Amino acid sequence: MYDVISQEEILKHLKNSSIPIYVFDTIDSTNRFAKELSSDFALVVSDSQYQGRGRLARKFYSPKGCGIYMTLRVKVSDLYNAVPFITTISATGVHKAIKTVYDKDLGIKWVNDIFTNGKKVSGILCEIADDTHAVIGIGINFLSSPMPDDLSAIATSLFEHDAPVTRSELISLVADNILSLLSLLPDTSFMEYYKNNSIVLDRDVLCIQNDTSYPAHVLDIDSRGGLVIKTEDKVTTLSSGEISIRFKSQNPTGQT
Ligand code: BTN
């Protein structure tokens, strides 16, 4: 059954309850809206998006009733040094939150996709809003719904028909996790959790940048979230920027 996302239900579960909350039936993109706000912190949620944005300028399919589309606007001191950690904190916070309500296998695919059963169930788009603020946009496929064929080959949902929590409750869990990890910076001990739940370590992958791709073997994730890979001729470290990776056996549609 589809639930109704509401500010009241989010607030019922949210520990950081002083943060302004915006809930829409539909919006172009919660990231776009959050970037234009003037408050230091905000939580923006929509039941659907008609111009949902993904990483690397991709679209993010955001139908109504079955997904979570949320953006946290955050103030971060020393933002430019914190950037790599905002990404890994977001993945850690989303993974931890989903874990509390979902007992199947769940892993983090570098840099910040959440996977279950070999398919993507959540994607995260972190963007800089200004010198001191970032927006963290999170999409979670919550309940199963018809997807375009190219997506259903590579994406899945957490729950089939009934969920053990409301979307509002999971939104609160995600928001609280991320806000609390960010408040601990420069403590980066969460990186241990991130690495322990990574599904890319010791895997053969394809690294994709613009129109080119090359094979590599993942050796490690470094203390700043960089991906340490071995290619044919060298060992190198990738930062998340413009690169994405794909498992060698994965569907080649490029959506992951
Ligand atoms: C990715 O997988 O490439 C990242 C997807 C991020 C999607 C979320 S949904 C809420 C927020 N608003 C957007 O327009 N994008 C993010």
py3Dmol code that shows the C-alpha trace and the ligand (Angstrom):
import py3Dmol

protein = """\
ATOM      1  CA  MET A   1       0.000   0.000   0.000  1.00  0.00           C
ATOM      2  CA  TYR A   2       1.272   3.480  -0.856  1.00  0.00           C
ATOM      3  CA  ASP A   3       1.580   5.756   2.184  1.00  0.00           C
ATOM      4  CA  VAL A   4       1.314   9.525   2.305  1.00  0.00           C
ATOM      5  CA  ILE A   5       4.504  11.402   3.152  1.00  0.00           C
ATOM      6  CA  SER A   6       3.733  14.121   5.680  1.00  0.00           C
ATOM      7  CA  GLN A   7       5.608  16.659   7.725  1.00  0.00           C
ATOM      8  CA  GLU A   8       3.832  15.415  10.882  1.00  0.00           C
ATOM      9  CA  GLU A   9       4.919  11.820  10.326  1.00  0.00           C
ATOM     10  CA  ILE A  10       8.514  12.892   9.522  1.00  0.00           C
ATOM     11  CA  LEU A  11       8.626  15.048  12.668  1.00  0.00           C
ATOM     12  CA  LYS A  12       7.293  12.179  14.784  1.00  0.00           C
ATOM     13  CA  HIS A  13      10.514  10.265  14.099  1.00  0.00           C
ATOM     14  CA  LEU A  14      13.062  13.008  13.450  1.00  0.00           C
ATOM     15  CA  LYS A  15      15.544  13.677  16.244  1.00  0.00           C
ATOM     16  CA  ASN A  16      16.915  16.859  14.576  1.00  0.00           C
ATOM     17  CA  SER A  17      13.430  18.339  14.779  1.00  0.00           C
ATOM     18  CA  SER A  18      14.444  22.008  14.538  1.00  0.00           C
ATOM     19  CA  ILE A  19      15.292  21.710  10.847  1.00  0.00           C
ATOM     20  CA  PRO A  20      12.778  23.300   8.410  1.00  0.00           C
ATOM     21  CA  ILE A  21      10.897  20.639   6.447  1.00  0.00           C
ATOM     22  CA  TYR A  22       9.298  21.111   3.020  1.00  0.00           C
ATOM     23  CA  VAL A  23       6.999  18.418   1.640  1.00  0.00           C
ATOM     24  CA  PHE A  24       5.699  18.534  -1.963  1.00  0.00           C
ATOM     25  CA  ASP A  25       3.340  16.345  -3.963  1.00  0.00           C
ATOM     26  CA  THR A  26       5.530  17.006  -6.947  1.00  0.00           C
ATOM     27  CA  ILE A  27       8.452  19.265  -7.829  1.00  0.00           C
ATOM     28  CA  ASP A  28      11.042  19.446 -10.598  1.00  0.00           C
ATOM     29  CA  SER A  29      13.926  18.424  -8.326  1.00  0.00           C
ATOM     30  CA  THR A  30      14.280  18.560  -4.544  1.00  0.00           C
ATOM     31  CA  ASN A  31      18.012  19.304  -5.060  1.00  0.00           C
ATOM     32  CA  ARG A  32      17.199  22.332  -7.201  1.00  0.00           C
ATOM     33  CA  PHE A  33      14.765  23.642  -4.567  1.00  0.00           C
ATOM     34  CA  ALA A  34      17.129  22.999  -1.640  1.00  0.00           C
ATOM     35  CA  LYS A  35      19.989  24.810  -3.387  1.00  0.00           C
ATOM     36  CA  GLU A  36      17.923  27.991  -3.605  1.00  0.00           C
ATOM     37  CA  LEU A  37      16.920  28.106   0.070  1.00  0.00           C
ATOM     38  CA  SER A  38      18.589  30.572   2.421  1.00  0.00           C
ATOM     39  CA  SER A  39      18.460  28.601   5.669  1.00  0.00           C
ATOM     40  CA  ASP A  40      21.567  26.741   6.823  1.00  0.00           C
ATOM     41  CA  PHE A  41      19.765  23.415   7.135  1.00  0.00           C
ATOM     42  CA  ALA A  42      16.586  22.079   5.522  1.00  0.00           C
ATOM     43  CA  LEU A  43      14.910  18.838   4.565  1.00  0.00           C
ATOM     44  CA  VAL A  44      13.050  18.835   1.245  1.00  0.00           C
ATOM     45  CA  VAL A  45      10.901  15.871   0.269  1.00  0.00           C
ATOM     46  CA  SER A  46       8.616  15.204  -2.670  1.00  0.00           C
ATOM     47  CA  ASP A  47       6.258  12.365  -3.552  1.00  0.00           C
ATOM     48  CA  SER A  48       7.432  12.628  -7.170  1.00  0.00           C
ATOM     49  CA  GLN A  49       9.814  14.664  -9.319  1.00  0.00           C
ATOM     50  CA  TYR A  50       9.425  15.618 -12.970  1.00  0.00           C
ATOM     51  CA  GLN A  51      13.066  16.570 -13.523  1.00  0.00           C
ATOM     52  CA  GLY A  52      14.815  14.333 -11.022  1.00  0.00           C
ATOM     53  CA  ARG A  53      18.576  14.601 -11.483  1.00  0.00           C
ATOM     54  CA  GLY A  54      21.189  11.884 -11.136  1.00  0.00           C
ATOM     55  CA  ARG A  55      24.974  11.892 -11.100  1.00  0.00           C
ATOM     56  CA  LEU A  56      26.893  12.701 -14.274  1.00  0.00           C
ATOM     57  CA  ALA A  57      23.972  14.744 -15.644  1.00  0.00           C
ATOM     58  CA  ARG A  58      21.680  11.737 -15.876  1.00  0.00           C
ATOM     59  CA  LYS A  59      17.941  11.811 -15.208  1.00  0.00           C
ATOM     60  CA  PHE A  60      16.576  10.158 -12.083  1.00  0.00           C
ATOM     61  CA  TYR A  61      13.253   8.380 -12.638  1.00  0.00           C
ATOM     62  CA  SER A  62      10.990   9.602  -9.806  1.00  0.00           C
ATOM     63  CA  PRO A  63       7.406   8.277 -10.054  1.00  0.00           C
ATOM     64  CA  LYS A  64       4.846   9.062  -7.376  1.00  0.00           C
ATOM     65  CA  GLY A  65       3.758   6.907  -4.464  1.00  0.00           C
ATOM     66  CA  CYS A  66       6.580   4.414  -4.402  1.00  0.00           C
ATOM     67  CA  GLY A  67       9.861   6.257  -3.939  1.00  0.00           C
ATOM     68  CA  ILE A  68      11.707   8.480  -1.549  1.00  0.00           C
ATOM     69  CA  TYR A  69      13.052  11.666  -3.109  1.00  0.00           C
ATOM     70  CA  MET A  70      14.649  13.798  -0.444  1.00  0.00           C
ATOM     71  CA  THR A  71      17.326  16.469  -0.185  1.00  0.00           C
ATOM     72  CA  LEU A  72      19.139  17.630   2.903  1.00  0.00           C
ATOM     73  CA  ARG A  73      20.562  21.125   2.755  1.00  0.00           C
ATOM     74  CA  VAL A  74      23.467  21.339   5.182  1.00  0.00           C
ATOM     75  CA  LYS A  75      25.957  23.896   6.412  1.00  0.00           C
ATOM     76  CA  VAL A  76      29.425  22.413   6.547  1.00  0.00           C
ATOM     77  CA  SER A  77      32.427  24.148   8.023  1.00  0.00           C
ATOM     78  CA  ASP A  78      35.524  23.859   5.834  1.00  0.00           C
ATOM     79  CA  LEU A  79      33.279  22.633   3.020  1.00  0.00           C
ATOM     80  CA  TYR A  80      35.977  22.124   0.391  1.00  0.00           C
ATOM     81  CA  ASN A  81      37.982  19.742   2.570  1.00  0.00           C
ATOM     82  CA  ALA A  82      34.784  18.024   3.651  1.00  0.00           C
ATOM     83  CA  VAL A  83      33.506  17.334   0.101  1.00  0.00           C
ATOM     84  CA  PRO A  84      34.845  13.776  -0.267  1.00  0.00           C
ATOM     85  CA  PHE A  85      33.418  12.904   3.127  1.00  0.00           C
ATOM     86  CA  ILE A  86      29.975  14.344   2.394  1.00  0.00           C
ATOM     87  CA  THR A  87      29.620  11.714  -0.292  1.00  0.00           C
ATOM     88  CA  THR A  88      30.768   8.802   1.854  1.00  0.00           C
ATOM     89  CA  ILE A  89      28.819  10.057   4.897  1.00  0.00           C
ATOM     90  CA  SER A  90      25.670  10.168   2.783  1.00  0.00           C
ATOM     91  CA  ALA A  91      26.110   6.601   1.572  1.00  0.00           C
ATOM     92  CA  THR A  92      26.893   5.453   5.116  1.00  0.00           C
ATOM     93  CA  GLY A  93      23.832   7.228   6.538  1.00  0.00           C
ATOM     94  CA  VAL A  94      21.490   5.846   3.893  1.00  0.00           C
ATOM     95  CA  HIS A  95      22.917   2.329   4.219  1.00  0.00           C
ATOM     96  CA  LYS A  96      22.591   2.359   8.028  1.00  0.00           C
ATOM     97  CA  ALA A  97      19.030   3.672   7.862  1.00  0.00           C
ATOM     98  CA  ILE A  98      17.858   1.102   5.320  1.00  0.00           C
ATOM     99  CA  LYS A  99      19.581  -1.657   7.301  1.00  0.00           C
ATOM    100  CA  THR A 100      17.363  -0.960  10.321  1.00  0.00           C
ATOM    101  CA  VAL A 101      14.212  -1.776   8.327  1.00  0.00           C
ATOM    102  CA  TYR A 102      15.470  -4.219   5.675  1.00  0.00           C
ATOM    103  CA  ASP A 103      17.030  -7.551   6.529  1.00  0.00           C
ATOM    104  CA  LYS A 104      18.296  -8.643   3.094  1.00  0.00           C
ATOM    105  CA  ASP A 105      21.812  -8.117   1.755  1.00  0.00           C
ATOM    106  CA  LEU A 106      22.697  -4.471   1.272  1.00  0.00           C
ATOM    107  CA  GLY A 107      25.990  -2.986   0.106  1.00  0.00           C
ATOM    108  CA  ILE A 108      27.567   0.288  -0.945  1.00  0.00           C
ATOM    109  CA  LYS A 109      28.860   0.505  -4.497  1.00  0.00           C
ATOM    110  CA  TRP A 110      31.503   3.220  -4.758  1.00  0.00           C
ATOM    111  CA  VAL A 111      30.967   5.933  -4.561  1.00  0.00           C
ATOM    112  CA  ASN A 112      27.477   6.284  -3.209  1.00  0.00           C
ATOM    113  CA  ASP A 113      25.002   3.838  -4.716  1.00  0.00           C
ATOM    114  CA  ILE A 114      23.226   1.367  -2.475  1.00  0.00           C
ATOM    115  CA  PHE A 115      22.787  -2.095  -3.933  1.00  0.00           C
ATOM    116  CA  THR A 116      20.767  -5.141  -2.968  1.00  0.00           C
ATOM    117  CA  ASN A 117      20.725  -8.427  -4.771  1.00  0.00           C
ATOM    118  CA  GLY A 118      23.031  -7.116  -7.513  1.00  0.00           C
ATOM    119  CA  LYS A 119      20.793  -4.139  -8.342  1.00  0.00           C
ATOM    120  CA  LYS A 120      20.679  -0.484  -7.380  1.00  0.00           C
ATOM    121  CA  VAL A 121      18.077   0.484  -4.809  1.00  0.00           C
ATOM    122  CA  SER A 122      19.269   3.982  -3.943  1.00  0.00           C
ATOM    123  CA  GLY A 123      21.323   6.729  -5.549  1.00  0.00           C
ATOM    124  CA  ILE A 124      22.749   9.892  -4.054  1.00  0.00           C
ATOM    125  CA  LEU A 125      23.631  13.197  -5.690  1.00  0.00           C
ATOM    126  CA  CYS A 126      25.694  15.605  -3.572  1.00  0.00           C
ATOM    127  CA  GLU A 127      26.102  19.120  -4.895  1.00  0.00           C
ATOM    128  CA  ILE A 128      27.708  22.312  -3.630  1.00  0.00           C
ATOM    129  CA  ALA A 129      25.151  25.102  -3.093  1.00  0.00           C
ATOM    130  CA  ASP A 130      27.603  27.875  -2.137  1.00  0.00           C
ATOM    131  CA  ASP A 131      30.847  28.336  -0.190  1.00  0.00           C
ATOM    132  CA  THR A 132      29.430  26.917   3.010  1.00  0.00           C
ATOM    133  CA  HIS A 133      26.408  24.819   2.042  1.00  0.00           C
ATOM    134  CA  ALA A 134      25.917  21.520   0.279  1.00  0.00           C
ATOM    135  CA  VAL A 135      22.798  19.655  -0.781  1.00  0.00           C
ATOM    136  CA  ILE A 136      22.560  15.896  -0.456  1.00  0.00           C
ATOM    137  CA  GLY A 137      19.886  14.418  -2.707  1.00  0.00           C
ATOM    138  CA  ILE A 138      18.776  10.877  -2.060  1.00  0.00           C
ATOM    139  CA  GLY A 139      16.520   8.686  -4.155  1.00  0.00           C
ATOM    140  CA  ILE A 140      15.352   5.355  -2.762  1.00  0.00           C
ATOM    141  CA  ASN A 141      13.188   2.869  -4.656  1.00  0.00           C
ATOM    142  CA  PHE A 142      10.943   2.030  -1.718  1.00  0.00           C
ATOM    143  CA  LEU A 143       7.992   0.052  -3.068  1.00  0.00           C
ATOM    144  CA  SER A 144       8.010  -1.906  -6.259  1.00  0.00           C
ATOM    145  CA  SER A 145       6.364  -0.206  -9.271  1.00  0.00           C
ATOM    146  CA  PRO A 146       6.605  -0.649 -13.043  1.00  0.00           C
ATOM    147  CA  MET A 147       9.934   0.689 -14.337  1.00  0.00           C
ATOM    148  CA  PRO A 148      11.141   1.310 -17.897  1.00  0.00           C
ATOM    149  CA  ASP A 149      12.892  -1.837 -19.218  1.00  0.00           C
ATOM    150  CA  ASP A 150      16.366  -0.312 -19.234  1.00  0.00           C
ATOM    151  CA  LEU A 151      15.962   0.560 -15.555  1.00  0.00           C
ATOM    152  CA  SER A 152      14.422  -2.689 -14.355  1.00  0.00           C
ATOM    153  CA  ALA A 153      17.499  -4.515 -15.679  1.00  0.00           C
ATOM    154  CA  ILE A 154      19.698  -2.666 -13.213  1.00  0.00           C
ATOM    155  CA  ALA A 155      17.474  -1.265 -10.466  1.00  0.00           C
ATOM    156  CA  THR A 156      15.180  -2.788  -7.877  1.00  0.00           C
ATOM    157  CA  SER A 157      13.034  -1.768  -4.898  1.00  0.00           C
ATOM    158  CA  LEU A 158      13.271  -2.495  -1.203  1.00  0.00           C
ATOM    159  CA  PHE A 159       9.750  -3.836  -0.697  1.00  0.00           C
ATOM    160  CA  GLU A 160       7.243  -5.563  -2.951  1.00  0.00           C
ATOM    161  CA  HIS A 161       3.794  -4.436  -1.690  1.00  0.00           C
ATOM    162  CA  ASP A 162       3.915  -3.781   2.038  1.00  0.00           C
ATOM    163  CA  ALA A 163       6.675  -2.107   3.969  1.00  0.00           C
ATOM    164  CA  PRO A 164       7.435  -2.441   7.686  1.00  0.00           C
ATOM    165  CA  VAL A 165       7.824   1.354   7.968  1.00  0.00           C
ATOM    166  CA  THR A 166       6.358   4.410   6.296  1.00  0.00           C
ATOM    167  CA  ARG A 167       8.411   6.401   3.813  1.00  0.00           C
ATOM    168  CA  SER A 168       8.274   9.299   6.271  1.00  0.00           C
ATOM    169  CA  GLU A 169       9.915   7.200   8.970  1.00  0.00           C
ATOM    170  CA  LEU A 170      12.725   6.059   6.688  1.00  0.00           C
ATOM    171  CA  ILE A 171      13.243   9.663   5.550  1.00  0.00           C
ATOM    172  CA  SER A 172      13.689  10.680   9.215  1.00  0.00           C
ATOM    173  CA  LEU A 173      16.150   7.863   9.855  1.00  0.00           C
ATOM    174  CA  VAL A 174      18.229   8.809   6.813  1.00  0.00           C
ATOM    175  CA  ALA A 175      18.219  12.512   7.693  1.00  0.00           C
ATOM    176  CA  ASP A 176      19.191  11.925  11.336  1.00  0.00           C
ATOM    177  CA  ASN A 177      22.016   9.551  10.394  1.00  0.00           C
ATOM    178  CA  ILE A 178      23.544  11.969   7.900  1.00  0.00           C
ATOM    179  CA  LEU A 179      23.184  15.024  10.147  1.00  0.00           C
ATOM    180  CA  SER A 180      24.768  13.220  13.048  1.00  0.00           C
ATOM    181  CA  LEU A 181      27.728  11.890  10.993  1.00  0.00           C
ATOM    182  CA  LEU A 182      28.306  15.373   9.528  1.00  0.00           C
ATOM    183  CA  SER A 183      28.300  16.882  13.016  1.00  0.00           C
ATOM    184  CA  LEU A 184      31.161  14.559  13.969  1.00  0.00           C
ATOM    185  CA  LEU A 185      33.505  15.778  11.186  1.00  0.00           C
ATOM    186  CA  PRO A 186      36.546  15.931  11.170  1.00  0.00           C
ATOM    187  CA  ASP A 187      36.075  12.557  12.890  1.00  0.00           C
ATOM    188  CA  THR A 188      35.958  10.162   9.942  1.00  0.00           C
ATOM    189  CA  SER A 189      35.714   6.880  11.818  1.00  0.00           C
ATOM    190  CA  PHE A 190      32.521   6.156   9.830  1.00  0.00           C
ATOM    191  CA  MET A 191      34.871   5.251   6.936  1.00  0.00           C
ATOM    192  CA  GLU A 192      35.359   1.877   8.589  1.00  0.00           C
ATOM    193  CA  TYR A 193      31.603   1.174   8.273  1.00  0.00           C
ATOM    194  CA  TYR A 194      31.686   2.463   4.682  1.00  0.00           C
ATOM    195  CA  LYS A 195      34.535   0.109   3.760  1.00  0.00           C
ATOM    196  CA  ASN A 196      33.069  -2.849   5.642  1.00  0.00           C
ATOM    197  CA  ASN A 197      29.895  -2.523   3.613  1.00  0.00           C
ATOM    198  CA  SER A 198      31.544  -1.844   0.273  1.00  0.00           C
ATOM    199  CA  ILE A 199      30.750  -4.307  -2.507  1.00  0.00           C
ATOM    200  CA  VAL A 200      33.573  -3.191  -4.809  1.00  0.00           C
ATOM    201  CA  LEU A 201      36.665  -4.254  -2.883  1.00  0.00           C
ATOM    202  CA  ASP A 202      38.699  -6.906  -4.665  1.00  0.00           C
ATOM    203  CA  ARG A 203      36.357  -6.800  -7.685  1.00  0.00           C
ATOM    204  CA  ASP A 204      37.084  -6.417 -11.393  1.00  0.00           C
ATOM    205  CA  VAL A 205      35.366  -3.293 -12.662  1.00  0.00           C
ATOM    206  CA  LEU A 206      35.130  -0.995 -15.658  1.00  0.00           C
ATOM    207  CA  CYS A 207      35.986   2.627 -14.961  1.00  0.00           C
ATOM    208  CA  ILE A 208      33.890   4.965 -17.071  1.00  0.00           C
ATOM    209  CA  GLN A 209      34.805   8.562 -17.747  1.00  0.00           C
ATOM    210  CA  ASN A 210      32.987  10.543 -20.427  1.00  0.00           C
ATOM    211  CA  ASP A 211      33.004   8.273 -23.488  1.00  0.00           C
ATOM    212  CA  THR A 212      35.900   6.041 -22.495  1.00  0.00           C
ATOM    213  CA  SER A 213      36.133   3.041 -20.244  1.00  0.00           C
ATOM    214  CA  TYR A 214      38.972   0.825 -19.053  1.00  0.00           C
ATOM    215  CA  PRO A 215      39.176  -2.306 -16.930  1.00  0.00           C
ATOM    216  CA  ALA A 216      40.653  -2.252 -13.436  1.00  0.00           C
ATOM    217  CA  HIS A 217      40.853  -4.266 -10.251  1.00  0.00           C
ATOM    218  CA  VAL A 218      39.771  -2.560  -6.998  1.00  0.00           C
ATOM    219  CA  LEU A 219      42.506  -2.788  -4.365  1.00  0.00           C
ATOM    220  CA  ASP A 220      41.231  -0.489  -1.627  1.00  0.00           C
ATOM    221  CA  ILE A 221      39.225   2.555  -0.589  1.00  0.00           C
ATOM    222  CA  ASP A 222      41.530   5.114   0.997  1.00  0.00           C
ATOM    223  CA  SER A 223      40.906   7.224   4.098  1.00  0.00           C
ATOM    224  CA  ARG A 224      39.371  10.030   2.001  1.00  0.00           C
ATOM    225  CA  GLY A 225      37.027   7.722   0.096  1.00  0.00           C
ATOM    226  CA  GLY A 226      39.279   7.492  -2.988  1.00  0.00           C
ATOM    227  CA  LEU A 227      39.093   4.256  -4.958  1.00  0.00           C
ATOM    228  CA  VAL A 228      42.508   2.615  -5.261  1.00  0.00           C
ATOM    229  CA  ILE A 229      42.619   0.617  -8.471  1.00  0.00           C
ATOM    230  CA  LYS A 230      45.147  -1.398 -10.413  1.00  0.00           C
ATOM    231  CA  THR A 231      45.006  -1.037 -14.177  1.00  0.00           C
ATOM    232  CA  GLU A 232      47.157  -2.856 -16.710  1.00  0.00           C
ATOM    233  CA  ASP A 233      50.142  -0.611 -16.080  1.00  0.00           C
ATOM    234  CA  LYS A 234      49.714   1.213 -12.777  1.00  0.00           C
ATOM    235  CA  VAL A 235      48.093   1.637  -9.389  1.00  0.00           C
ATOM    236  CA  THR A 236      46.069   4.825  -9.154  1.00  0.00           C
ATOM    237  CA  THR A 237      43.442   6.458  -6.928  1.00  0.00           C
ATOM    238  CA  LEU A 238      40.159   7.755  -8.303  1.00  0.00           C
ATOM    239  CA  SER A 239      38.107  10.465  -6.660  1.00  0.00           C
ATOM    240  CA  SER A 240      34.381  10.410  -7.243  1.00  0.00           C
ATOM    241  CA  GLY A 241      34.169  13.503  -9.521  1.00  0.00           C
ATOM    242  CA  GLU A 242      33.429  12.513 -13.063  1.00  0.00           C
ATOM    243  CA  ILE A 243      34.110   8.814 -12.890  1.00  0.00           C
ATOM    244  CA  SER A 244      31.725   5.947 -12.338  1.00  0.00           C
ATOM    245  CA  ILE A 245      32.443   2.265 -12.151  1.00  0.00           C
ATOM    246  CA  ARG A 246      30.501  -0.736 -13.308  1.00  0.00           C
ATOM    247  CA  PHE A 247      30.982  -4.361 -12.427  1.00  0.00           C
ATOM    248  CA  LYS A 248      32.382  -6.231 -15.383  1.00  0.00           C
ATOM    249  CA  SER A 249      29.375  -8.548 -15.510  1.00  0.00           C
ATOM    250  CA  GLN A 250      26.862  -5.721 -15.216  1.00  0.00           C
ATOM    251  CA  ASN A 251      24.294  -4.608 -17.767  1.00  0.00           C
ATOM    252  CA  PRO A 252      25.965  -2.066 -20.087  1.00  0.00           C
ATOM    253  CA  THR A 253      23.211   0.587 -20.116  1.00  0.00           C
ATOM    254  CA  GLY A 254      25.401   2.955 -18.147  1.00  0.00           C
ATOM    255  CA  GLN A 255      22.690   3.872 -15.616  1.00  0.00           C
ATOM    256  CA  THR A 256      24.584   2.736 -12.520  1.00  0.00           C
TER     257      THR A 256
END
"""
ligand_1 = """\
16
BTN
C 22.241 8.835 -8.984
O 21.923 7.668 -8.756
O 22.830 9.158 -10.030
C 21.854 9.885 -7.994
C 20.361 10.010 -7.892
C 19.915 11.078 -6.921
C 18.419 11.258 -6.979
C 17.910 12.154 -5.904
S 16.158 12.078 -5.744
C 16.162 13.456 -4.707
C 17.206 14.423 -5.228
N 16.653 15.306 -6.230
C 17.177 15.110 -7.430
O 16.856 15.738 -8.466
N 18.102 14.131 -7.377
C 18.250 13.625 -6.033
"""
view = py3Dmol.view(width=600, height=400)
view.addModel(protein, "pdb")
view.setStyle({"model": 0}, {"cartoon": {"style": "trace"}})
view.addModel(ligand_1, "xyz")
view.setStyle({"model": 1}, {"stick": {}})
view.zoomTo()
view.show()
